[in-house]
Amino acid sequence: MTDAALIVSDPRIMTGKPVVRGTRITVVLILEKLASGGTEADLLPAHPRLTREAIHAALSFALQAIRSDVVYPMQRAS
């Protein structure tokens, strides 16, 4: 599976925030944990469904979003 296929966004899951496919683990959670000094070795046992490839995909996704200046519009409740 490619990096792009590992990160998905669905408005029904975590209000549309980008997550690791098949989980409710958000890209933001991964970034927050790494930014606060956590490592892959810390994340993997804490989140058994997370893989090294998914962590790298989250980092790649974040980099592409920053480079592209991507904005994810929030859907308003009807």
Summary of the structure (lengths in Angstrom):
residues: 78
radius of gyration: 12.7
end to end distance: 35.7
largest distance: 42.4
contacts: 186
relative contact order: 0.20
helix: 51%
strand: 6%
